[in-house]
Amino acid sequence: MDRFLDSFLAYITVEKGLSKNTLESYGRDVGKFLVFLEENKIKSIHEIKYENILDFLSNFKKHGFSDTTTVRTIVSIKQFFKYLLIEKIIKEDPSSQIQTPKMKKSIPGVISLEDVEKILASPDEKTPEGVRDLAMLELLYATGIRVSELINLKQNEVNFEMGFIIVYGKGSKERIVPMGTEAQEKLKTYMEQSRPILLKQRECKELFVTRRGKGMSRQGFWKLIKGYALKVNISKPISPHTLRHSFATHLLERGADLRTIQIMLGHSDISTTQIYTHVENERLKEIHKKYHPRS
């Protein structure tokens, strides 16, 4: 059944224009499902029944996977069978009765401006790695880009003259994001001074590189930001996404409108950005309490 998985991934690559990370998620989810079927002696696509999918999902939950992962897996499986139906490989969709649970949108974790400044002050600018780390942190907080967008950034996608970067987000959608003067300065210092030292005349298409002359990985940067947070005694969980959420929250707190934030974050739907409206609601309550005569 692996050949159906391969053709499915090829199909959604062309038809959906999904990001590399999303495609990998679809592949992992459907792959696990097909392994489960083989382990249960189901060797043909045509033998799969509604009950088999339920058994898989039940088994999936027993292993303690999060609700988010479970929902994503359901979506992956349903898309797989939708493809098989479109291609007329199957006549009926055994996943049609599976309901996709609606996830409650949680308020993202953010940190205060004071904590952001502590993290930004923690890299050692006397070392090439420290200069690189500071440039990455400054750019991440200044632009609110995703960590995948940060580590995939190329040199020719930075425009110092106009003060923006070109980012390719989910589905390879291009957007232009302003950097701000502080991030520009740190980034220019890294590109002119530290990057050549780290590369040692080697070539790398990614802007941010390691001592090995390779592009920085998601895991590598996650470890760096976590280390800097611990260094300045920030106890709450920190990830690259925390700076993205803090970027949006701090903008909203200072009067930026939701539509502008949506464009900078690269959200295709304004409803995704609306998770940040808790900030606006809290600010309205504070204003009401402060100025209303009977509050």
N, C-alpha and C positions, 0 to 999 in steps of 0.2 A: 504493500500500500504506500510505500515511500514515494513511488513515482507520482502519485496523486498529490502528495504534499509538495513535491518539487514544482509540479505544474501549477498548483494553487498559488505558491509564492511568486512564481513568474507572472501569473495573471494579475495579482494584486499590485505587483511592482509597476506594471504597465498601466493598469486601469485606475488605481487609486493614488499613485504617486506618493506613497507613504514614506516616512523617514526610515533610515536604516535601523534605528532602535525598535520602532514599531514592527517592522518586518521580522526582526529577530525574535520579538515577543510572540508573534503569530506562529513562527516556526517552532519555537520551544513548546508552546501550549498544545498545538495540534500534534507535534511529535510525541509528547507525553501521552496524549490520548491514543495514538496509534500503537504505542508500546503496550499500553494497558489492554487494548483489544487483542493484540497478539498473545499476550500472557493469558488471556481468557479464551484462547483457541478460536478467535474470530479472525479469519484470514481473508475475507472479501469485504469490499466496501458495501456490497449489496446485502450482507448479513447484518449490518449494524441496525439496531433497533433503539427506540426511545429509551427503553429500560437500561440498555448498555451505557448510554450517556449519563443517566441518573446514577448508576452504579459508580461510574468514574468520578462524578462530581462529589458523591458521598464519600468515596475513598479519598478524594482530594482534600476535603474538609477535615477528615480525621487526622491528617498530617499537620494541622495547625496553620494552614496558609491564611493570609489575611483576606478580608472581604474584598479588598481592591483587586488582589490577585485572582480570586475566585471569579469575580465579575468579568475581569479581562479574559480569563480562560473561557468562560461561557460565550463571550463575544467572538473569540477566535474560532471556536468550534462551530458556531452558527454561521460565520462567514465562510468557513470551509465547506459546509454542506450547501450553502447558497451557491457557491462556485460550482460544486458537483451537479447541482440542479440546472444551473444556467448552461453548463456544458453537456447536459443530457446524459451524464454518466449514471445518475440515479433518477428514478421517476418520482420518488417521494422523499421529503426532507424529514428525517427522524428527529431533528432538533427543533422543529416548528412549535412544539408544545412547551419547550423550555423557555421559561420567562427570565428575562435579564433583570435582576434586582436593581432598583434605583439606589445609587449611593448618595448618602447625605454629604453635601460639600462641607468639608471641615475648614475652619479658619486656619490659614497657614501659620506656622511658627515664625515669629519675627523677633528681632532683638532691637534694643534701643539704639539711638544715635551714639550715645556714650560708649556702648559696647562695640559698635561698628568701628568707632575711632580707636578703641583699644586694640582691636584686631589689626587694623591698618597700620598701627604704630609698632607692631611686634616683629615684622621681618627685619633681619639684619642687612642693611643696605651696603655693608662693607664687603659682602660676598655676592658673586654672580647669581646664586640661587635666591638669595634674599631680595635682590633687585627684581628678579623674575617674579617671585611670589608676590611682592608688593604691586607690581604692574598688573598681575592677574586679579588680585583682590580689589584693587582700585577700579579696574575696568568692569569687573563683575558687579560691584556696587553702583558704579556710575551709570551703567547701561541696563541692568536687570536682565541681561541675556541668560539663557540656559547654560549649564556647565558644558553640555555637548557642543553648543555653539561657540563657547569660549575656547575649548581645546581644539576645535576644528578651524579656528580662525587662521587665515593666511596673511602674509605680509601685504600683498596687494589689495587686501580688503580693508586696510586702514588708510584713511585720508586725513592727514594732519592739517592740510591747508584749509579744509572745510570743517574739520573737527567732528567727523563721524566715522563709524565702521559699517561695513556691509555684512549683514548676517543672513545665513541661510538656515531657516528654522524647519519646523515640521513640514513634511511634504516638499522639502527643498524650496519653500517660499522665501523670496528675497525681501529684506526690509532694511531700511537705513536707520541707525540709532545714533544720536549725538553722544559724545564722550564726556565733555566737560574738561576744563583746563587741568585739574589735578591729575586725572587719569591720563590725559595726553602727555603731560610732563614725565610721569613715571614710565609710561609705555615707550616714549622716545628714548629715555635713558637706557631702558632694557634693550631695545633694538639696536642702539648704537654701540653700547658698551658691553653688556653682559651676554647677549645672545651669541656674538662671535666667539667669546671665550668658552661657552658651553658647547658649541658646535665643533670647535677646533678644526675649521676648514671643511667639515663634513656638510652635506646638504640635507635639508629637511623641509618639506613643504609646509608643515605646521608652524605657526608663529611662536608658540611656547614650547620650548624643548628642555630635555633633561641632559645630564652630564654624558649620557650614552649617545647623545646626538639624535634621539628619537623624540617624537611628540609626546607631550604630557598626556597621561591617561586620566580617565574619570576617577578611577580608584586612587591614583597618585595624588591628584589635586584634593580629593576628599580627605585623605590622610593629612595633607598639609594644613588645610583649613581647620580640621579638628585639633591638630597639634597646636596651632596658634591660639585657638580658643582656650585650650587647657593652660597654655603658657600665661594668659592674662586672667586666669581664674574665672572663666565663664562656665558655669556648671551645667546650664541647659543644653540639650542636644543641638549641635550645630552641623550644618551641611552647606554645600554650595547653594542649594535652593533657599536656605535661610536668608542669604544676602539678596537673592532675587525678590523674595517676599518683602524683605525690609525695604528694598528700593521702592517697590510699589506703595507700601504703607507710608513711608516717609514723604513721598511725593503727594499722596492723597491728604495727609495731615497738613501739608503746607499749601493746599488749595488747588492742586492739579485736578483736572476733570478726568472722569473714568474712561472716556473715549480716547484721550491722549495716552493714558497708561496702557490701554488695550493695544494700541498701535505699537508702542515701544516694547511691550512684552511679547508681541507676536501672537496674541490670541485671535483666532479666526472668528470667535463668537463672543460678544460682549457679556453673555451670561457667565462665561468662565472668569472674566475679570470681576464680576459682581461679588465674588467671595470677599473682596476687599472693602465692600461697603460697610462692614462692621465698624471700620475706622470712622467713616462719615457719620454713622448713626451715633457712635459714642461722642463725637464732637458736637453734634446737634443737641444731645442730652446735656452736655456740659454748658453749652450756650444758654439753653433753656433754664437750667438751674441757676446760672449766674445772673441772668438778666430779667427773668419773668418775676413779677411782683408777688406771685402766689406759689412759687416753686419751693 
